[in-house]
Amino acid sequence: MKTILNVIWLILCGFWMFLGYLLAGVLLCITIIGIPFGLAAFRIGLYALWPFGHTVVDRRDAGAPSCVGNVLWLILAGWWLALGHITTGIALCLTIIGIPLGIANFKLIPVSLLPLGKEIVPTDQAYAAYGYNVR
């Protein structure tokens, strides 16, 4: 089921959101100071390309620098990318088939706004870390 949802996602909005993150990452990597933000954009872009089967978890070792970085990210690129997720999420929710994809798009908004201090892991790994049985 994950593969079917990912393929439909890729066709309807995943590729375009990936291009948005790719553009943001390239623009942020132009300066030396922006390289960590550009790498975060590339990481989230890959997640936006193929999201089903992965989840976002908080990194326990993230501290004050990630908080400061998130504020800068929010100003530089985060709100533009979140606006893209809101727009495509609303468009996908206009059809019955697109509702699960629209909801998935809305779930990407928090990580697009504040990506530093987060880690993208396979869903199986996240469930195993918290003691849940996956099958």
C-alpha positions as CSV (number, residue, x, y, z in Angstrom):
1,M,0.0,0.0,0.0
2,K,2.9,2.3,0.8
3,T,4.3,1.9,-2.7
4,I,0.9,2.7,-4.4
5,L,0.5,5.8,-2.3
6,N,4.0,6.9,-3.0
7,V,3.6,6.5,-6.7
8,I,0.3,8.5,-6.7
9,W,2.0,11.1,-4.4
10,L,5.0,11.4,-6.8
11,I,2.8,12.0,-9.8
12,L,0.4,14.5,-8.1
13,C,2.6,16.6,-5.9
14,G,5.7,14.9,-4.7
15,F,7.9,15.8,-7.7
16,W,6.9,19.4,-7.6
17,M,7.4,19.8,-3.9
18,F,10.8,18.1,-4.3
19,L,11.7,20.7,-6.9
20,G,10.7,23.4,-4.5
21,Y,13.0,22.0,-1.8
22,L,15.8,21.5,-4.3
23,L,15.5,25.1,-5.4
24,A,15.6,26.3,-1.8
25,G,18.6,24.0,-1.0
26,V,20.6,25.3,-4.0
27,L,19.8,28.9,-3.1
28,L,20.8,28.4,0.5
29,C,24.0,26.5,-0.4
30,I,25.3,29.5,-2.3
31,T,26.7,31.0,0.9
32,I,28.9,29.1,3.3
33,I,26.6,30.1,6.2
34,G,23.6,28.6,4.4
35,I,25.0,25.2,3.7
36,P,23.5,23.5,6.8
37,F,20.1,24.9,5.8
38,G,20.6,23.7,2.2
39,L,21.4,20.2,3.4
40,A,18.3,20.2,5.5
41,A,16.3,21.3,2.5
42,F,17.7,18.4,0.5
43,R,16.9,16.0,3.3
44,I,13.3,17.1,3.6
45,G,13.0,17.2,-0.2
46,L,13.8,13.5,-0.4
47,Y,11.2,12.9,2.3
48,A,8.7,15.0,0.3
49,L,9.5,13.0,-2.8
50,W,8.6,9.6,-1.2
51,P,7.0,10.2,2.2
52,F,4.9,7.1,2.9
53,G,6.9,4.6,5.0
54,H,8.9,7.3,6.7
55,T,8.2,9.5,9.7
56,V,9.8,12.5,11.4
57,V,11.1,12.1,15.0
58,D,12.8,14.6,17.3
59,R,16.5,14.3,17.8
60,R,17.3,14.1,21.5
61,D,20.7,15.6,21.1
62,A,19.5,18.8,19.4
63,G,20.1,21.9,21.4
64,A,20.0,25.7,21.3
65,P,21.8,25.9,17.9
66,S,19.0,24.0,16.2
67,C,16.5,26.4,17.8
68,V,18.3,29.4,16.5
69,G,18.7,27.7,13.1
70,N,15.0,27.0,13.0
71,V,14.2,30.7,13.4
72,L,16.6,31.6,10.5
73,W,15.1,28.7,8.4
74,L,11.6,29.9,9.1
75,I,12.5,33.4,7.8
76,L,14.6,32.3,4.8
77,A,12.7,29.3,3.4
78,G,10.3,27.6,5.8
79,W,7.2,29.7,5.3
80,W,7.5,29.5,1.5
81,L,7.7,25.7,1.6
82,A,4.9,25.4,4.2
83,L,2.7,27.5,1.9
84,G,3.4,25.1,-0.9
85,H,2.3,22.2,1.3
86,I,-0.8,24.1,2.4
87,T,-1.7,24.9,-1.2
88,T,-1.2,21.4,-2.6
89,G,-2.8,19.8,0.5
90,I,-6.0,21.8,-0.1
91,A,-6.0,21.0,-3.8
92,L,-5.6,17.3,-3.1
93,C,-8.4,17.3,-0.5
94,L,-10.9,18.5,-3.2
95,T,-11.2,14.9,-4.4
96,I,-12.1,11.9,-2.4
97,I,-9.1,9.9,-3.7
98,G,-6.7,12.8,-2.8
99,I,-7.8,13.2,0.8
100,P,-5.1,10.8,2.2
101,L,-2.5,12.6,0.2
102,G,-3.7,16.0,1.3
103,I,-3.5,14.9,4.9
104,A,0.0,13.6,4.3
105,N,0.8,17.0,2.8
106,F,-0.5,18.8,6.0
107,K,1.7,16.4,8.1
108,L,4.8,17.8,6.2
109,I,4.1,21.4,7.3
110,P,5.7,21.2,10.8
111,V,9.0,19.7,9.4
112,S,9.0,22.2,6.6
113,L,8.7,25.1,9.1
114,L,11.1,23.9,11.7
115,P,13.4,21.1,10.2
116,L,16.5,21.4,12.4
117,G,16.4,19.0,15.4
118,K,14.3,16.5,13.5
119,E,15.3,13.2,11.9
120,I,13.6,11.3,9.1
121,V,13.5,7.6,9.8
122,P,11.7,4.6,8.4
123,T,8.3,4.1,10.1
124,D,9.4,0.5,11.1
125,Q,12.5,1.9,12.9
126,A,10.5,4.6,14.7
127,Y,7.9,2.0,16.0
128,A,10.7,-0.3,17.1
129,A,12.4,2.5,19.0
130,Y,9.2,3.1,21.0
131,G,8.4,-0.6,21.6
132,Y,5.5,-1.0,19.1
133,N,5.1,-4.1,17.1
134,V,5.0,-3.2,13.4
135,R,3.2,-6.1,11.7
